Amino acid sequence: MIKIFTPNDVVRYLYKETSQTENREFEKAMICRSDLLDDYVQLETIKTLLDKVQKSPSARVLQGIMDYSNSINPIFS
């Protein structure tokens, strides 16, 4: 029986949420189906780029949080 892989399966494989059996099936399918391999490579690239992104709040946001905290609990300000 031929297994049909969905985009969800590609993501599960990418994030190592698949069993060893599923891994072997998926890897065999990528050899035979260039579209599946292309999807995997694209998602792997996106994941790598997203993993490098670091976001942090601006000083204005942090100050707003501190001001609010001090306004509701003036004992600690």
RODO-702584 format. One line per field, with one value per residue: residue number from 1; residue in three letters; chain; x, y, z of N, C-alpha, C, O in turn. Coordinates in Angstrom, 2 decimals. Atoms other than C-alpha are relative to their C-alpha. Example, Ala and Ser with C-alpha at 12.3 -4.5 7.8 and 13.67 -1.06 7.14 Angstrom:
BEGIN
num: (1  2)
residuo: (ALA  SER)
cadena: (A  A)
nx: (0.89  -0.82)
ny: (-1.19  -1.19)
nz: (0.00  -0.06)
cax: (12.30  13.67)
cay: (-4.50  -1.06)
caz: (7.80  7.14)
cx: (0.90  -0.77)
cy: (1.20  1.09)
cz: (0.00  0.73)
ox: (1.94  -0.26)
oy: (1.18  2.20)
oz: (0.66  0.90)
END
This chain:
BEGIN
num: (1  2  3  4  5  6  7  8  9  10  11  12  13  14  15  16  17  18  19  20  21  22  23  24  25  26  27  28  29  30  31  32  33  34  35  36  37  38  39  40  41  42  43  44  45  46  47  48  49  50  51  52  53  54  55  56  57  58  59  60  61  62  63  64  65  66  67  68  69  70  71  72  73  74  75  76  77)
residuo: (MET  ILE  LYS  ILE  PHE  THR  PRO  ASN  ASP  VAL  VAL  ARG  TYR  LEU  TYR  LYS  GLU  THR  SER  GLN  THR  GLU  ASN  ARG  GLU  PHE  GLU  LYS  ALA  MET  ILE  CYS  ARG  SER  ASP  LEU  LEU  ASP  ASP  TYR  VAL  GLN  LEU  GLU  THR  ILE  LYS  THR  LEU  LEU  ASP  LYS  VAL  GLN  LYS  SER  PRO  SER  ALA  ARG  VAL  LEU  GLN  GLY  ILE  MET  ASP  TYR  SER  ASN  SER  ILE  ASN  PRO  ILE  PHE  SER)
cadena: (A  A  A  A  A  A  A  A  A  A  A  A  A  A  A  A  A  A  A  A  A  A  A  A  A  A  A  A  A  A  A  A  A  A  A  A  A  A  A  A  A  A  A  A  A  A  A  A  A  A  A  A  A  A  A  A  A  A  A  A  A  A  A  A  A  A  A  A  A  A  A  A  A  A  A  A  A)
nx: (0.84  -0.76  0.37  0.09  -0.52  0.61  -0.90  -0.15  -1.02  -1.30  -0.31  -0.27  -1.33  -0.98  -0.12  -0.31  1.18  0.42  -0.65  -1.06  0.66  0.46  -1.20  -0.47  0.98  -0.09  -1.28  0.16  0.89  -0.74  -0.87  0.83  0.84  -0.77  0.84  -0.05  -1.34  0.00  0.76  -0.81  -1.14  0.52  0.39  -1.22  -0.62  0.83  -0.20  -1.34  0.06  0.82  -0.75  -1.01  0.66  0.16  0.81  0.08  0.83  -0.72  -0.15  1.28  0.92  -0.46  0.29  1.45  0.28  -0.48  0.87  1.27  -0.25  -0.18  1.25  0.95  -0.62  -0.97  -0.86  -1.29  -0.60)
ny: (-1.18  -1.24  -0.99  -1.37  -0.91  -1.32  -1.02  0.28  1.05  -0.62  -0.78  0.97  0.56  -1.07  -0.23  1.30  0.48  1.21  1.24  0.48  0.57  -1.13  -0.63  0.80  -0.16  -1.36  -0.12  0.72  -0.79  -1.18  0.45  0.22  -1.16  -1.24  -1.05  0.21  -0.44  -1.47  -0.52  0.20  -0.92  -1.35  -0.13  0.06  -1.32  -0.93  0.31  -0.48  -1.46  -0.37  0.30  -1.04  -1.26  -0.27  -1.19  -0.45  -1.20  -1.28  -0.65  -0.66  1.03  0.40  -1.09  0.03  1.09  -0.41  -1.07  0.60  0.79  -0.93  -0.70  0.89  0.47  -1.06  0.36  0.46  -0.95)
nz: (0.00  0.11  -1.01  0.50  -1.02  -0.01  -0.56  -1.44  -0.15  0.23  -1.21  -1.07  0.26  -0.22  -1.44  -0.62  -0.71  0.69  -0.46  0.89  1.17  0.82  0.56  1.14  1.08  0.51  0.70  1.28  0.84  0.48  1.09  1.19  0.31  -0.12  -0.60  -1.45  -0.40  0.11  -1.15  -1.20  0.03  -0.25  -1.41  -0.82  0.12  -0.77  -1.42  -0.36  -0.07  -1.16  -1.22  -0.19  -0.34  -1.42  -0.23  -1.37  -0.05  0.02  -1.31  -0.28  -0.50  -1.34  -0.93  -0.22  -0.92  -1.32  -0.49  -0.38  -1.20  -1.13  -0.29  -0.70  -1.22  -0.30  -1.13  0.50  0.92)
cax: (0.00  1.31  1.31  0.18  2.14  0.49  2.12  1.46  3.59  6.43  6.27  6.08  9.16  11.00  10.33  11.18  7.64  7.49  8.31  11.28  8.93  7.36  10.85  11.88  8.64  9.00  12.66  11.82  9.01  11.35  13.66  10.80  8.93  10.86  7.88  7.96  11.70  11.24  8.59  10.89  13.87  11.77  10.32  13.73  15.11  12.21  12.64  16.36  15.67  12.92  15.17  17.67  15.10  15.23  12.57  12.55  10.21  11.19  12.31  9.00  7.00  9.14  8.76  4.99  4.91  7.00  4.84  1.68  3.16  4.20  0.78  -1.10  1.39  3.03  4.58  7.40  8.09)
cay: (0.00  3.44  5.97  9.46  12.07  15.35  18.69  17.75  14.63  16.73  19.02  16.07  14.54  17.85  18.25  14.57  13.68  10.53  6.93  5.10  3.23  6.48  7.96  5.09  5.38  9.12  8.91  6.30  8.51  11.52  9.48  8.72  12.02  15.19  17.35  15.84  16.40  20.00  20.59  19.16  21.27  24.45  23.81  22.92  26.21  28.15  26.35  27.17  30.84  31.01  29.38  32.22  34.97  36.50  38.94  41.01  43.76  47.37  49.54  51.42  48.21  47.13  50.56  50.37  47.03  48.38  51.51  49.44  47.07  49.99  51.61  48.54  47.72  50.94  49.23  47.83  50.94)
caz: (0.00  -0.94  1.87  0.95  2.85  3.79  4.66  8.30  7.86  6.48  9.52  11.90  10.27  10.37  14.11  14.82  15.85  13.74  14.59  13.10  10.78  9.60  9.12  6.83  4.82  4.50  3.47  0.82  -0.44  -0.70  -2.94  -5.31  -5.13  -5.84  -4.82  -1.33  -1.10  -2.29  0.39  3.05  1.96  1.88  5.33  6.73  5.42  6.92  10.27  10.31  9.61  12.24  14.82  14.30  14.89  18.33  19.34  22.46  23.62  23.10  26.01  25.74  26.23  29.18  30.77  30.29  32.08  34.93  35.22  35.31  37.89  40.10  39.77  41.04  43.77  44.98  48.01  45.88  43.82)
cx: (0.89  -0.53  0.00  0.42  -0.61  1.03  0.21  1.07  1.40  0.44  0.32  1.38  1.08  0.26  0.21  -1.15  -0.56  0.76  1.10  -0.57  -0.47  1.19  0.47  -0.95  0.12  1.28  -0.04  -0.86  0.71  0.93  -0.80  -0.77  0.78  -0.82  0.01  1.35  0.10  -0.73  0.82  1.14  -0.46  -0.36  1.21  0.72  -0.76  0.21  1.35  0.00  -0.81  0.73  1.04  -0.61  -0.13  -0.74  0.04  -0.81  0.85  0.08  -1.31  -1.02  0.40  -0.31  -1.50  -0.41  0.42  -0.88  -1.33  0.17  0.14  -1.31  -0.99  0.57  1.08  0.95  1.41  0.68  0.99)
cy: (1.25  1.01  1.37  0.92  1.38  1.03  -0.19  -1.06  0.57  0.77  -0.93  -0.61  1.02  0.23  -1.30  -0.51  -1.26  -1.20  -0.39  -0.59  1.10  0.72  -0.73  0.16  1.38  0.18  -0.72  0.82  1.22  -0.37  -0.09  1.25  1.29  1.12  -0.09  0.45  1.52  0.64  -0.09  1.02  1.43  0.20  -0.04  1.35  1.03  -0.22  0.54  1.51  0.46  -0.26  1.08  1.34  0.13  1.32  0.35  1.30  1.27  0.56  0.67  -0.99  -0.44  1.08  0.07  -1.08  0.37  1.09  -0.56  -0.79  0.89  0.69  -0.87  -0.50  1.00  -0.32  -0.33  1.01  0.92)
cz: (0.00  1.01  -0.65  1.14  -0.18  0.47  1.51  0.26  -0.20  1.24  1.16  -0.15  0.32  1.49  0.80  0.87  -0.65  0.55  -0.98  -1.28  -0.94  -0.65  -1.23  -1.19  -0.65  -0.82  -1.34  -0.96  -0.57  -1.15  -1.30  -0.44  0.24  0.62  1.53  0.55  -0.04  1.18  1.28  0.05  0.27  1.46  0.93  -0.03  0.83  1.50  0.47  0.16  1.21  1.31  0.32  0.44  1.50  0.15  1.48  0.01  0.00  1.42  0.41  0.57  1.41  1.04  0.31  0.97  1.42  0.61  0.48  1.30  1.22  0.36  0.76  1.31  0.43  1.16  -0.48  -0.92  0.70)
ox: (1.86  -1.73  0.94  -0.18  -0.70  2.09  1.29  1.83  2.34  1.59  1.27  2.11  2.08  1.40  0.06  -0.94  -1.73  1.86  1.21  -0.02  -0.27  1.10  0.76  -0.50  0.07  1.25  0.51  -0.57  0.46  1.20  -0.30  -1.11  1.01  -0.26  0.00  1.43  0.67  -0.26  0.85  1.38  0.19  -0.01  1.23  1.24  -0.15  0.34  1.44  0.58  -0.42  0.58  1.41  0.10  -0.60  -0.28  0.04  -0.79  2.00  -0.64  -1.66  -1.74  -0.45  -0.72  -1.89  -1.27  -0.31  -1.19  -1.83  -0.65  -0.42  -1.53  -1.81  -0.16  2.27  1.93  2.38  1.76  1.59)
oy: (1.34  1.29  1.73  0.91  1.90  0.65  0.10  -0.96  0.18  0.67  -0.70  -0.76  0.71  0.46  -1.31  -0.98  -1.60  -1.07  0.19  -0.42  1.03  1.14  -0.11  0.32  1.51  0.79  -0.23  0.91  1.61  0.46  0.24  1.39  1.69  2.00  0.93  1.07  2.13  1.62  0.84  1.64  2.16  1.22  0.65  1.80  1.83  0.74  1.12  2.04  1.41  0.51  1.26  2.21  -0.79  2.37  -0.53  2.06  1.27  0.12  0.69  -0.67  -0.55  0.77  0.33  -0.86  0.14  1.04  -0.17  -0.68  0.59  1.01  -0.35  -1.03  0.71  0.40  -0.03  0.72  1.79)
oz: (0.75  1.06  -1.36  2.21  -1.29  0.98  2.02  1.22  0.49  1.66  1.91  0.83  0.96  1.90  2.02  1.99  -0.46  1.10  -2.07  -2.36  -2.15  -1.80  -2.26  -2.33  -1.87  -1.89  -2.33  -2.15  -1.71  -2.02  -2.37  -1.62  1.38  1.28  2.21  1.61  0.86  1.76  2.09  1.09  1.02  2.05  1.95  0.99  1.54  2.26  1.56  1.11  1.90  2.27  1.47  0.93  2.18  -0.32  2.34  -0.96  0.45  2.32  1.59  1.51  2.29  2.15  1.44  1.82  2.38  1.80  1.54  2.22  2.28  1.53  1.52  2.14  0.31  1.35  0.21  -1.44  0.07)
END
